[in-house]
């Protein structure tokens, strides 16, 4: 079970990195086009773009942290799961909140599901 949870953590980390790429590369392109179609000011588009890109970079950083933690854990090293728990909890809270605000737009499962899986993967290892 310990090995399974470590591999699950790696899968979640890779998923977070892929979703960061999709967020930054595809998501902003679509959002920018919609803003321009609504004749949003250039300043607004630029400001939102900076925040959007920061979100993508943060998602990438979270994914890299998760990969580093679970790689070390899979190799048998002592690892604090506190960073993974903070990231997982943040993803779950954001995903759940976004689901509620958007009247359950399934898109926001891309935060709630990986966050939940990360919390499951972060359960402390039992001695062998």
VENKAUR-V553118 format. One record per run of one state. SS is the DSSP state (helix for helix, strand for strand, loop for the rest). FROM is the first residue (numbers start at 1). TO is the last residue. If there is no record, write none. Layout:
ss=SS from=FROM to=TO
ss=SS from=FROM to=TO
//
This chain:
ss=loop from=1 to=1
ss=helix from=2 to=37
ss=loop from=38 to=41
ss=helix from=42 to=74
ss=loop from=75 to=81
ss=helix from=82 to=101
ss=loop from=102 to=105
ss=helix from=106 to=121
ss=loop from=122 to=128
//
